[in-house]
Amino acid sequence: MGNDGGSIPKRRELVKNASRAPTVSELKATALESLAHAWTHCALSGAPLDLETVVSDWRGRLYNYEAILNGLMPSDDPAEFTPASLGITSLRDVAKLKFSKNGDKWACPISMKDMGPATRAVYLVPCGHVFAEVAITEIQESTCPECAEVFDRDNVIAILPTTEKDAQKLQKRIEDLRAKGLTHTLKKGKSDKKKRRLNEGAVDEKNGEKVARDDQKQPKDADSRISGINNPLAASLTAKVLAEQDERNKRRKLASEAVGRRSEVARS
């Protein structure tokens, strides 16, 4: 360290670069990069977004429908990051978005602006059609320009909002809906339906106790489990996930039975 012609750097010289505050342009670049990632990757799985099947929660975050569906299915291998951890407890908590295309690009059907981090975009509940915010602001209509479905201005949802004002507006909206027993998609909450089903059990004539109905005891096959899904694509994806889950359960059962048989042989 000494007598070699060198010098010992002082602490302030070592840390002066690390302590430098980022410039405004650097902060903007970082924010744009983060927004671009959110526009192209599922907020749950991190996989590339498929805008053909994308869904959004009340905060305007984007997800692949299949990722949400997989996350909501019961599993023996609980994931660390689940829809429930993001406040999504059922498919009623996400809206299926309907993007429009201009050639090979996703674009607003009114303004023709490309959909992405450079455009402030919104979607309408309940129909899910996506537009540039400026287009919906200018037309001042109460029906969707694409499907003519009536919507309320409170149900114009900002996609990936970047301002505190937009975030607070969405927060107030969901609080008001929950107070009315409604979800993000304006449908009744799951808990009320579940309570009604539980109260529909038959009564045992001997002791007056409620017992489950026969059809509640029987496991439902994949067809009956997707019978209430009207969207063909959603039904197809749901059937696929259910089939995979059934296959995993079947393999686990067979493996468990095999272990049981080996144990009996070993004991004998």
N, C-alpha and C positions, 0 to 999 in steps of 0.2 A: 504493500500500500504506500510506502514512503520511498523517497529517494529514487523514484523511477521516472520522474518527469511528469507524472500524471497528477490529477487533482481529485479530491474527494467531493462528489456532488452534494449539495445541501438539500435538505428535505423539500423545501419549497420548489426547488428545481425539478425534483422527481415527480411531484404531484401537480405541477401547474397545469399540465394538459388535462389531467383527469378532473380537475375542479372547474374547468371551463364550462359555463352554461351553454347549452345548445342554442343556435341562432333560430330566428323565426322561420327561416326557410327550411332549416333542418327539422324543426318540429312539424311543419306542414308536410314535409316529405315522409316523415315517419307515420303521421296520421293517415296520409293517402295510401301508404303501403299497407297499413293495418286494414283500412277500408277495402282495398282491392282484394286482400286475402279473405275478408268476410263475404265479399261478393262472389268468390269463386270456390269457397270451401265450406262444407257443412259444419255448423257451429257445435254439433254433437260428436260426430265421428271424425271430423277433420278430412274426410274424403272429398274429392272434387264434387262440386255441386252439379246436379242435373236439373236444369231449369225446366225440363219437361215435367218433372214430378216434385218440384220444390214446394215446401210448406213454410209457413212463418208463424211465430208466436205473437203474443200481444206486444212484445217489445220491438217487433220488426226484425228479429233475427231470422236467418235463413237456414233451413235444414233439408236434407234429403228425406223424403217421405219414408223410405225403407229403413233408414237409421232410427227414426222415431218409432216406427212400428216394431222393429227388433227390440228397441229399448223398453217398450211398454209390455212386451211379452214376459210372463213369468219364467224365471230361469234359475237353475241350481248353481249357476256361476255368476253371482252378482257383479256387475261392472262397477268400477269406481266412479265413472262419470255417466249418469243416467238422465233420461228426460225429467224424472221427478226432481233431480237436483237443480234443474233449470225451471221448475215450476210447471212442468207439463205432465199431467197425470192421466190424460186420455186424449183421443184424437179430436175431441171437441175443443181442446186448447190450442189447436193449430189450424190455420186456414190454408187450403190448397190454392196456390197462386197460378194465375193464367197469364203468361207472358205472350207478347205478340212478336212476330218476326218481320223484319224488313230485309228481304233477300236471305243471306245467311247469318244476319245479326239480329239479336234481340233488341227491340226498339219500342218506343212509345207509339201506339197506333195513331195518335193525334199529332204530336209534335215531331215525330220521327227521330227524336233524340235516342242515341244508343243507351241501353240500360247498363249501368255499371257505376263505379265510384265517382265518375265525373258528372253524373246526373242525379239530382235529388229526386228519388222515385217514391211513389206511394201505391197502395192497393186498397181496393174497396171491400168492405165486409157488408153483406155476406157473399157476394159473387166471386171475389178474388182477382178481378182483372187489374192489371198493373199499368200505370201511366207515369209520365213525368209529372212532378208536382205542379210545375208551372201550367201545364195543360188543364189539370183539374181545377186549379185556382181561377183560371181565366174563363172557363166555360160556365161556371156557376150554375150547374144543373143539379137536379136531385135524382136523376136516373143515370145509370151507367151508360156511357157512350157506346160500349160494345154490346151489351145484352139488354139494355133498357130496364134492368132491375133497380128498384128504388133503394136509395141508401141515404143515411143521415150523415151530415158533415162530421159528426163526432166519430164516425166509423171510417174515416179516411186515415189509413195507417201508414206512417212514414217507414220506409224500409231502411234499416240500419241508420237510425237517426244520429246526427252528429252534434245537435245543440241541446242544451239543458232544457230549453222551452219545449221542444218536441218530446223529450223523455218524460217531462213532468205531465204533459198532456196525455200521453199514453198511460202513465201511472194512474192518473185521476180517472181515466176511462175505465180501466179494468177494475178499480175499486168500486166505481158506481155499478158496473155490471154484476160483480160478485154480491153486492148488497141486494141486487134483484134476483139472485140465484141463477145468473146467466154466465156463460163462458165467453171467451174471446170471440168465438164464431156466432154468438147470440143464441146458442142452444142452451137448454136446461142443463144444470150441473149434474154430474154423474151420481152424486150422493143421494139426491132425491129419488132417482130411478131405482137405485139399489135398495133403498129402504122400502119402496113399494113392492119390489119383487120378494123381499124377505117376508113381508106381511101377507103374501098371497099363498102361504103354505096351507095344507089341509089340517084339520083338527082331529086328533085321535079321540074316538068316541068314548073310550074307557076312562081316560084321565083328563081329557080336555086340553092336552098339550098339543102345540103345533108341531107338525112333522113335515118334512120336505115332500113335495109331490114327486110322483114317479119320474116325470119327465125332467125334474131337476136333478134326480139322482143319476140319470143316465148321461155318460159323456157325450158331447156333441161332436159329430165328425166335421171335417173341414168345410163341407158344403153348407151345412147349417150355420156354421160360425161366420160365414161371409155373406149369408143371404140378405142381410140388411144393408149391404154396401152397394150403392147404385152406380158408382163410378167404376167402369170395367177395368181400368188400369189399377185403381186402388184395390179392387177385388182380387185381381191377378197377383199383385204383390203380397196382399194379405195371405192368400192361399199358399203362395210359395213359402212365406215365413212359417206359417202353421205346419206345412208339410215337413219342413226342416226340423222344427221343434218336435213334432211327433216322432220323427226318425231318431233324433237324439234320445228321446225318452225311451223308445223301444230298445235302443242299444244299451242304455244304462240298465234297463230291466233285465235283459238277457245276461249282461255281465254279472249283475247281482245274483241271478239264479245260478249261474255257473259257479260263482264263488261259494254259494250255499251248498251246492252238490259236492264240491271238492271238500268242504269242511265235514260233511256227513261221511264221505268215504274215508277221510283221515281218522275220524273218530271210531269208525267200525274196524 
